[in-house]
Amino acid sequence: MWNHSIDFNLICTILQHVKGEINQIIKCLSIFETWKLQSDNIKKYEKNKKEFVERRCCNHQINLFYIFAAEKGLFSGTAIENAIMPTVNNGLPFVKKNKK
């Protein structure tokens, strides 16, 4: 559908939240992709990017998704708090300084 342009970690994260409901993930991804195309939303992330990375949330697609979810009220907590959970629970990539 999107020619594999969506991060598989993002798909897995959304699937976990919607408990495997394929129709919900397609709807959510469609709305998210539309939201992401608006330049002011990318600028919001760029402003807070350093804070996400400092907390070891370096998957930018996941971080953007949680900013989107926080704006839409999909989950409780802040975008950063929500982005930390899949990083810790699922072992999503850590920043380079932690690989030493």
N, C-alpha and C positions, 0 to 999 in steps of 0.2 A: 504494500500500500504506500509506504513512504520510501521505498527503495533502500531499506536498511539505513536510513539516515538518523534513526533514533537509537540512542544508547541502550543496549540490552539491560544494563544495570537499572536504568530508569523503568523499563518495562517490568522487570522483576519486582522493583520496589512498589510500583503501582498495583501490580497483581497481588502482592501481599496485603495491601491496604483494602482492596476491593474484594478480597477473598476469592480470587479466581474468576470473577464474573467478566467474561470476555467482552460483552457488549458495553459494560461500564468502562473497561480499560480503553476501548476504541473511542468512546465518547470523551473520556477524560483526556486522552492524548490529542484528539482533534482540537478540543478547547485550549489545551496547553500550547499546542503548536501555533494556533492563531494568536494567543496572548503573547507568546515569545517573539513573534514577528514585529510587535510594536516596539519602536526604538526606546521609548521611555522606560519600558520594563527591563531591558538589557542594561540601561544606565543605572537603574536601581541596584541591580546586582553588582555592577562594576564598582559602585560606591562601597558596597559591603563585602566585596570579594576577599579582601585581606582578612577580615574577621572569620569568614568561613574557612579559609586555608589555615589560619592560625589554630583553629579547632580541629584540624585534620580532615576537613570536608573538602576534598579537592576534586570531586567529580562535579564539574560545572553544570551539567544537565540536571543532576539530582538537586543541586543547590537552587537552580532556577525553578525547578518544579516546586520545591518547598516554599519559595517566595510566592509563587502563583497560588499554592494551596493555602498559605497564610492569608493572602488577600481575599481569597474566595471563602475563607472560613471552613475549609474542608477538614482540618485537624485542629486540635487544641494545641496551644504552645506557639512559640515563635518559629520562624523559618529555620533559624540556626539550631534550635533545640531539636526540631524534627529531622534535620539533615544529619545530626550527630548519630541518631539511632541506627540507621542502616549502615553507617560507617563502622560503628562499634559492633553491632550484632552480626552483620553480614561480611565484615572484613573488606569493605570497599577500599580502594587505594588510599594509601597514606602519603603524606608529603615526603619529599626526598630526605629531609633531615632525620626522619625516623628510620631510614633504611640502614644507617651506619651501625 
